[in-house]
Amino acid sequence: MRVAFFGLGYHAKTGSSRFLLDLLEQHATVEAFFAEPGVAAVRRAAPGFDETRYDAIVIWQLHEAFALLSGRHPNVTFAPMYDAMWRGGAFTWRHSFSAAKILCFSWALAAEVTPRAPVLTRMQYFPEADPAPVTDFDTLRGFLWYRRRDIPPEAVFAQTAGTTFASLAIHDAPDPGHAAPFPKAAPAHVGKLIRSTWSEDGGAFREALAGANVFFAPRPLEGIGMAFLEAMARGLCVVAPDAPTMNEYVSHGANGLLYAPGRRAPLDFDDARGIGARARDGIIRGRAQWEAGIPALLDFLATPHAALAARGASIPTRWALPAEWHIRSGDGVQQDSAALRRVIAAAPSDALIVRGHHVAREPEGGETLHRIGTIDAAWARLLTGDVGPKGPRGLGVPEATLIHDNLLRRYGIAAPQTAQTLCSLLLRARKDGVAIHDADEVLACRPLPEDWPTQRRAWYQLVAAEAGASAAATVLEALDDAAAAARARRRAAAPARAAIRLIGLCDRIAPAFGRAVESLLLGGAVRRLRAVLRR
């Protein structure tokens, strides 16, 4: 089998796409073409490209490679990266992409692509665990690769406030356009600042990282996120924005620490050692899952588009839940029978509550993965106002929580039917020392409640009952602020959404026309014209 692989030149340097290229080279003859973004750069990298010479074509993020294709090749796979698909706050997609099979490495990406492309698969990549994990947590030593203004050193200073850090190593190698002055001094709680800069062999990066045990994720969004995954694989305590793909791997307080994007509030590092150890354990389990899924991935890459489309969707197997366990079902709720069976079998014999992750389905059809955090950490996060526009993060929902009949009888209650009643039960059970098992599995997909005013009031009442009126007022204000910020972001993205719709229409007429309009509207020409007019 002969395969053409297209990838970004930057990824050829960082090795971000190397794992897929290595996998292909084990099973096929591969010709790789790397280029910087831009159709002209792609044409220079692959002069005289002839698609008929290849049985399969794989495009890793470099969507400009579609300009070399006729649109008639039967076996093209496109692997877009989630972070690269957003322009001006709007998700970009072109009609020509939908003729390819889509390989998604993110739940959030798959949710955006599913309505747009008929043939796709979702994989979650895990690196190999480091054979020599970090175990020295006698002092805390942070590491930040400064890449973007979204996560500057000052944000790390604020997140570590109140905790003594022996050092903070800052790898000062910003993305283009994000250069900033290096901090003049460390705050009082940080013993010393260590500065490293870019080196061709990556030695400066590795040396600075080698002395750290706390890793601050460098970007607000990721396509896969190799840097933070490799940190987890070494057993570091990872701190990251609660955004894809970080929140698709990290459960707050369990195997990492999450915070709302842009939030600069102190975090709790008391369990940094345990968090790092659990992160590495999770990478080991994830790596086994990744390797088990490789045959299916190779089949997806080798099978032509039309043949995969003809296979259709498989029918899920039904399984009767054991009578002693209760879980909320209902209209629109889909539960994974195999996952439920696995988590019940794996739970300790004394566990009376088993929690898992869930997928929330928006009214318009989009789906978002929500991982559970530890109960204490998720509750503390709620009380500090670190919430999302649709409510608290990490506490879980009844549709993905199994409750044993013995516990319900002990408390004389019915199985929880709302997220708020579940949270109340979890807090009570936690205080009573009830055995609670957290499973690293997605157990259910459920529609988001549409009655937000009722949900908002219910969260206020719960917090008021558990922590007092002052705390409830803080939470209510935070919920309103998060919802208002989400509306503001959507309004700000309206011009980009309109531009992307126009580009899509032009792309349907002719891909070259779509590229020209995209270059005009999103490539900076309009921005430069506005700057000239302002003068």
NUSE-866730 format. One line per 4 residues: number of its first residue (from 1); their letters; for each residue x, y, z of C-alpha. Coordinates in nm, 3 decimals. Last residue first. Layout:
BEGIN
NUM	a	X,Y,Z  ...
// end
This chain:
BEGIN
535	rrlv	-0.506,5.666,0.931  -0.818,5.468,1.013  -0.857,5.377,0.645  -0.512,5.216,0.639
531	arlr	-0.589,5.009,0.951  -0.920,4.897,0.799  -0.738,4.784,0.483  -0.488,4.584,0.692
527	rvag	-0.771,4.403,0.872  -0.947,4.330,0.542  -0.629,4.181,0.396  -0.549,3.981,0.710
523	glll	-0.604,3.624,0.595  -0.957,3.588,0.722  -1.166,3.780,0.467  -0.934,3.803,0.166
519	seva	-0.752,3.472,0.214  -1.085,3.298,0.273  -1.228,3.457,-0.043  -0.935,3.326,-0.246
515	rgfa	-0.956,2.982,-0.089  -1.328,2.957,-0.160  -1.274,3.057,-0.525  -1.007,2.786,-0.556
511	pair	-1.249,2.532,-0.407  -1.513,2.620,-0.668  -1.886,2.686,-0.630  -1.910,2.488,-0.307
507	dclg	-1.605,2.675,-0.176  -1.779,3.005,-0.243  -2.073,2.902,-0.026  -1.838,2.786,0.248
503	ilri	-1.639,3.111,0.234  -1.966,3.302,0.281  -2.057,3.089,0.583  -1.707,3.143,0.722
499	aara	-1.739,3.520,0.684  -2.075,3.521,0.865  -1.932,3.311,1.148  -1.632,3.545,1.172
495	paaa	-1.860,3.851,1.191  -2.072,3.683,1.466  -1.774,3.583,1.680  -1.800,3.890,1.906
491	rrra	-2.168,3.813,1.968  -2.084,3.454,2.068  -1.807,3.569,2.297  -2.045,3.817,2.463
487	raaa	-2.306,3.545,2.516  -2.046,3.320,2.679  -1.929,3.607,2.901  -2.290,3.670,3.012
483	aadd	-2.336,3.302,3.102  -2.012,3.300,3.300  -2.105,3.624,3.480  -2.449,3.487,3.570
479	lael	-2.302,3.166,3.708  -2.039,3.362,3.901  -2.301,3.593,4.053  -2.508,3.296,4.163
475	vtaa	-2.201,3.125,4.310  -2.105,3.431,4.512  -2.464,3.472,4.634  -2.468,3.107,4.742
471	asag	-2.146,3.155,4.938  -2.302,3.449,5.124  -2.627,3.259,5.182  -2.465,2.966,5.360
467	aeaa	-2.248,2.667,5.277  -2.471,2.358,5.243  -2.823,2.503,5.237  -2.718,2.818,5.048
463	vlqy	-2.515,2.608,4.804  -2.816,2.388,4.730  -3.058,2.681,4.696  -2.828,2.866,4.456
459	warr	-2.778,2.553,4.247  -3.155,2.505,4.227  -3.210,2.867,4.123  -2.965,2.835,3.833
455	qtpw	-3.121,2.506,3.722  -3.470,2.660,3.725  -3.347,2.963,3.525  -3.164,2.721,3.288
451	depl	-3.475,2.523,3.189  -3.317,2.356,2.883  -3.153,2.070,3.070  -2.859,1.942,2.861
447	prca	-2.937,1.620,2.679  -2.760,1.312,2.814  -2.480,1.085,2.699  -2.378,0.820,2.947
443	lved	-2.106,0.611,3.108  -1.780,0.766,2.988  -1.514,0.578,3.182  -1.239,0.670,3.428
439	adhi	-1.437,0.525,3.718  -1.466,0.705,4.052  -1.559,0.470,4.337  -1.731,0.607,4.647
435	avgd	-1.719,0.421,4.980  -1.941,0.606,5.228  -1.738,0.795,5.490  -2.038,0.981,5.631
431	krar	-1.907,1.321,5.522  -1.856,1.195,5.167  -2.203,1.040,5.163  -2.358,1.372,5.258
427	llls	-2.161,1.562,4.996  -2.245,1.302,4.731  -2.616,1.308,4.820  -2.632,1.688,4.790
423	cltq	-2.449,1.670,4.456  -2.697,1.411,4.331  -2.988,1.630,4.438  -2.833,1.920,4.245
419	atqp	-2.756,1.718,3.931  -3.118,1.608,3.916  -3.301,1.275,3.947  -3.130,1.135,4.254
415	aaig	-3.236,0.776,4.350  -3.512,0.784,4.611  -3.443,0.849,4.977  -3.453,0.666,5.309
411	yrrl	-3.086,0.734,5.384  -2.999,0.371,5.461  -3.242,0.246,5.196  -3.079,0.461,4.929
407	lndh	-2.735,0.345,5.043  -2.828,-0.024,5.028  -2.984,0.022,4.682  -2.648,0.114,4.536
403	ilta	-2.620,0.440,4.341  -2.466,0.447,3.992  -2.373,0.787,3.853  -2.364,0.876,3.481
399	epvg	-2.730,0.976,3.431  -2.733,1.120,3.783  -2.483,1.393,3.685  -2.122,1.471,3.774
395	lgrp	-1.951,1.718,4.007  -1.680,1.817,3.760  -1.775,2.169,3.655  -2.058,2.379,3.791
391	gkpg	-2.329,2.532,3.569  -2.411,2.592,3.203  -2.197,2.905,3.153  -1.908,2.739,3.337
387	vdgt	-1.806,2.769,3.700  -1.504,2.875,3.906  -1.709,3.073,4.157  -1.493,2.990,4.460
383	llra	-1.771,2.771,4.602  -1.795,2.571,4.278  -1.423,2.493,4.279  -1.443,2.377,4.638
379	waad	-1.722,2.139,4.537  -1.517,2.004,4.245  -1.208,1.957,4.462  -1.398,1.780,4.741
375	itgi	-1.588,1.555,4.502  -1.286,1.457,4.292  -1.341,1.570,3.936  -1.583,1.418,3.687
371	rhlt	-1.515,1.455,3.317  -1.761,1.638,3.093  -1.736,1.562,2.719  -1.929,1.803,2.499
367	egge	-2.186,1.727,2.227  -2.338,1.955,1.963  -2.695,1.880,1.854  -2.872,2.218,1.855
363	pera	-3.024,2.145,2.198  -2.672,2.072,2.333  -2.579,1.713,2.423  -2.373,1.660,2.736
359	vhhg	-2.132,1.364,2.738  -2.071,1.192,3.070  -1.788,1.087,3.300  -1.830,0.819,3.565
355	rvil	-1.932,0.781,3.928  -1.989,0.464,4.129  -2.162,0.498,4.465  -2.208,0.221,4.722
351	adsp	-1.856,0.080,4.699  -1.789,-0.200,4.950  -1.702,-0.464,4.688  -1.456,-0.230,4.516
347	aaai	-1.567,-0.127,4.165  -1.418,-0.313,3.866  -1.722,-0.530,3.789  -1.959,-0.235,3.825
343	vrrl	-1.730,-0.023,3.608  -1.709,-0.283,3.332  -2.082,-0.355,3.310  -2.162,0.015,3.297
339	aasd	-1.903,0.060,3.020  -2.054,-0.225,2.817  -2.406,-0.086,2.858  -2.309,0.264,2.747
335	qqvg	-2.602,0.484,2.840  -2.804,0.707,2.610  -3.041,0.961,2.767  -3.279,1.138,2.524
331	dgsr	-3.587,1.079,2.734  -3.505,0.912,3.063  -3.251,0.715,3.260  -3.123,0.774,3.612
327	ihwe	-2.902,0.507,3.760  -2.984,0.253,4.032  -2.788,-0.057,4.131  -2.926,-0.350,4.335
323	apla	-3.137,-0.477,4.044  -2.838,-0.538,3.819  -2.868,-0.322,3.505  -3.009,-0.512,3.208
319	wrtp	-2.784,-0.492,2.905  -2.865,-0.374,2.556  -2.604,-0.401,2.278  -2.561,-0.091,2.065
315	isag	-2.650,-0.121,1.694  -2.356,-0.041,1.465  -2.369,0.260,1.236  -2.340,0.232,0.859
311	raal	-2.107,0.002,0.669  -2.180,0.179,0.339  -2.006,0.498,0.451  -1.692,0.297,0.527
307	aahp	-1.694,0.145,0.177  -1.751,0.484,0.013  -1.459,0.647,0.195  -1.206,0.381,0.101
303	talf	-1.070,0.151,0.373  -0.699,0.181,0.459  -0.719,0.465,0.711  -1.023,0.323,0.891
299	dlla	-0.873,-0.028,0.896  -0.552,0.114,1.041  -0.754,0.288,1.313  -0.948,-0.032,1.394
295	piga	-0.621,-0.226,1.422  -0.474,0.053,1.644  -0.757,0.048,1.899  -0.590,-0.195,2.141
291	ewqa	-0.277,0.022,2.131  -0.475,0.331,2.228  -0.656,0.147,2.508  -0.326,0.021,2.651
287	rgri	-0.185,0.373,2.630  -0.488,0.505,2.815  -0.429,0.269,3.106  -0.062,0.374,3.131
283	igdr	-0.156,0.740,3.087  -0.406,0.708,3.372  -0.138,0.564,3.600  0.087,0.859,3.511
279	arag	-0.183,1.106,3.605  -0.258,0.915,3.925  0.105,0.954,4.035  0.106,1.325,3.951
275	igra	-0.218,1.389,4.139  -0.087,1.198,4.441  0.229,1.413,4.456  0.043,1.740,4.394
271	ddfd	-0.203,1.668,4.676  -0.156,1.997,4.866  -0.140,2.198,4.541  -0.469,2.386,4.585
267	lpar	-0.513,2.659,4.326  -0.499,3.036,4.371  -0.709,3.246,4.131  -0.623,3.378,3.786
263	rgpa	-0.909,3.273,3.558  -0.848,3.324,3.186  -0.982,2.983,3.091  -1.169,2.828,3.387
259	yllg	-0.929,2.622,3.594  -0.823,2.257,3.592  -0.587,2.067,3.821  -0.459,1.720,3.734
255	nagh	-0.511,1.347,3.783  -0.785,1.350,4.050  -0.833,1.710,4.168  -0.990,1.815,3.841
251	svye	-1.024,1.528,3.595  -0.774,1.570,3.311  -0.775,1.390,2.974  -1.067,1.548,2.787
247	nmtp	-1.026,1.864,2.996  -0.686,1.925,2.837  -0.819,1.882,2.483  -1.019,2.089,2.494
243	adpa	-1.088,2.346,2.768  -1.070,2.367,3.147  -0.736,2.545,3.132  -0.444,2.338,3.262
239	vvcl	-0.234,2.252,3.567  -0.050,1.918,3.541  0.103,1.751,3.847  0.398,1.563,3.698
235	gram	0.406,1.184,3.679  0.627,1.154,3.372  0.334,1.044,3.152  0.138,1.344,3.279
231	aelf	0.416,1.571,3.151  0.413,1.383,2.819  0.041,1.450,2.795  0.095,1.820,2.879
227	amgi	0.344,1.864,2.596  0.165,1.643,2.344  -0.158,1.841,2.355  -0.389,1.677,2.100
223	gelp	-0.525,1.972,1.901  -0.492,2.205,2.196  -0.671,2.509,2.333  -0.573,2.775,2.591
219	rpaf	-0.200,2.702,2.549  0.101,2.651,2.777  -0.011,2.379,3.020  0.151,2.448,3.357
215	fvna	0.359,2.151,3.471  0.436,2.079,3.838  0.723,1.839,3.922  1.007,2.029,3.757
211	gala	1.385,1.970,3.730  1.370,1.777,3.402  1.151,2.045,3.239  1.438,2.295,3.228
207	erfa	1.677,2.038,3.080  1.421,1.915,2.827  1.347,2.266,2.701  1.715,2.361,2.678
203	ggde	1.793,2.039,2.490  1.529,2.092,2.224  1.785,2.023,1.950  1.732,2.356,1.773
199	swts	1.726,2.557,2.095  1.455,2.791,2.217  1.505,2.975,2.544  1.552,2.895,2.912
195	rilk	1.481,3.109,3.217  1.482,2.993,3.580  1.292,3.204,3.831  1.368,3.164,4.199
191	gvha	1.210,3.094,4.539  0.848,3.156,4.437  0.621,3.265,4.728  0.765,3.619,4.734
187	paak	0.690,3.689,4.368  0.971,3.629,4.119  1.147,3.923,3.957  1.178,4.115,3.632
183	pfpa	0.932,3.894,3.447  1.044,3.831,3.085  0.912,4.092,2.845  0.658,3.961,2.593
179	ahgp	0.666,3.781,2.257  0.326,3.660,2.139  0.335,3.752,1.769  0.491,3.425,1.659
175	dpad	0.456,3.159,1.935  0.667,3.224,2.240  0.989,3.045,2.342  1.067,3.159,2.697
171	hial	1.088,2.827,2.880  0.998,2.947,3.227  1.128,2.743,3.519  0.952,2.826,3.846
167	saft	1.138,2.748,4.164  1.108,2.644,4.528  0.734,2.698,4.513  0.557,2.793,4.836
163	tgat	0.179,2.794,4.806  -0.037,3.098,4.889  -0.022,3.231,4.535  0.039,2.947,4.286
159	qafv	-0.247,3.042,4.054  -0.155,3.411,4.070  0.213,3.356,3.983  0.103,3.118,3.705
155	aepp	-0.116,3.392,3.555  0.175,3.637,3.580  0.394,3.395,3.384  0.162,3.442,3.086
151	idrr	-0.118,3.207,2.977  -0.334,3.388,2.716  -0.026,3.583,2.603  0.094,3.270,2.425
147	rywl	0.391,3.035,2.424  0.557,3.051,2.765  0.657,2.693,2.840  0.581,2.689,3.210
143	fgrl	0.753,2.464,3.466  0.699,2.454,3.841  0.906,2.315,4.124  0.728,2.214,4.442
139	tdfd	0.943,2.090,4.729  0.942,1.744,4.887  0.765,1.631,4.569  1.037,1.398,4.443
135	tvpa	0.868,1.110,4.260  0.903,1.205,3.894  0.866,0.898,3.675  1.158,0.701,3.529
131	pdae	1.000,0.460,3.277  0.803,0.751,3.124  0.456,0.630,3.029  0.402,0.572,2.658
127	pfyq	0.201,0.839,2.483  -0.182,0.844,2.480  -0.396,0.932,2.178  -0.774,0.948,2.190
123	mrtl	-0.943,0.832,1.870  -1.263,0.951,1.705  -1.385,0.827,1.369  -1.546,1.007,1.078
119	vpar	-1.759,0.953,0.769  -2.063,1.174,0.702  -1.897,1.512,0.757  -2.061,1.837,0.872
115	ptve	-2.297,1.738,1.153  -2.025,1.514,1.306  -1.742,1.768,1.267  -1.821,1.995,1.562
111	aala	-1.885,1.712,1.808  -1.582,1.522,1.675  -1.365,1.827,1.747  -1.492,1.847,2.104
107	wsfc	-1.428,1.477,2.163  -1.073,1.522,2.034  -0.832,1.325,1.817  -1.066,1.327,1.517
103	lika	-0.990,1.144,1.192  -1.223,1.265,0.915  -1.279,1.063,0.598  -1.264,1.300,0.305
99	asfs	-1.543,1.443,0.087  -1.646,1.656,0.386  -1.325,1.860,0.364  -1.430,2.006,0.026
95	hrwt	-1.735,2.171,0.185  -1.515,2.384,0.406  -1.514,2.409,0.782  -1.414,2.680,1.024
91	fagg	-1.542,2.696,1.381  -1.603,3.054,1.492  -1.426,3.256,1.764  -1.227,3.467,1.519
87	rwma	-1.095,3.158,1.345  -1.121,2.817,1.514  -1.011,2.503,1.328  -0.648,2.516,1.444
83	dymp	-0.731,2.438,1.809  -0.929,2.126,1.719  -0.662,1.971,1.495  -0.778,1.838,1.159
79	aftv	-0.694,1.480,1.056  -0.814,1.446,0.695  -0.824,1.101,0.537  -0.844,1.058,0.159
75	nphr	-0.937,0.724,0.001  -1.152,0.735,-0.313  -0.964,1.017,-0.493  -1.229,1.222,-0.677
71	gsll	-1.187,1.562,-0.509  -0.915,1.651,-0.760  -0.645,1.694,-0.499  -0.355,1.940,-0.487
67	afae	-0.566,2.218,-0.335  -0.667,1.973,-0.060  -0.310,2.013,0.067  -0.412,2.355,0.202
63	hlqw	-0.579,2.162,0.485  -0.243,2.106,0.656  -0.399,1.960,0.974  -0.260,1.609,0.908
59	ivia	-0.362,1.509,0.555  -0.350,1.135,0.480  -0.375,1.010,0.122  -0.436,0.644,0.041
55	dyrt	-0.369,0.411,-0.250  -0.123,0.657,-0.400  0.013,0.713,-0.752  -0.326,0.850,-0.868
51	edfg	-0.278,1.157,-0.648  -0.004,1.297,-0.871  0.195,1.579,-0.708  0.392,1.775,-0.969
47	paar	0.584,1.965,-0.705  0.508,1.848,-0.348  0.680,2.091,-0.108  0.656,2.381,-0.353
43	rvaa	0.285,2.314,-0.407  0.233,2.305,-0.031  0.411,2.640,0.014  0.195,2.798,-0.258
39	vgpe	-0.122,2.664,-0.098  -0.039,2.815,0.240  0.051,2.680,0.583  0.417,2.572,0.609
35	affa	0.507,2.248,0.439  0.583,1.884,0.507  0.542,1.609,0.246  0.580,1.245,0.350
31	evta	0.597,0.948,0.111  0.486,0.632,0.290  0.520,0.268,0.190  0.276,0.089,0.416
27	hqel	0.229,-0.099,0.743  0.509,0.010,0.976  0.538,0.344,0.793  0.177,0.423,0.879
23	ldll	0.241,0.378,1.251  0.554,0.594,1.237  0.357,0.869,1.060  0.087,0.849,1.324
19	frss	0.335,0.878,1.613  0.535,1.150,1.435  0.248,1.399,1.420  0.370,1.612,1.711
15	gtka	0.738,1.558,1.626  0.827,1.919,1.716  1.027,1.990,1.401  0.806,1.799,1.154
11	hygl	0.512,1.952,1.338  0.632,2.299,1.238  0.652,2.188,0.874  0.285,2.100,0.887
7	gffa	0.183,1.763,0.751  0.090,1.579,0.431  0.124,1.200,0.410  0.100,1.016,0.078
3	vrm	0.045,0.641,0.118  0.139,0.341,-0.099  0.000,0.000,0.000
// end
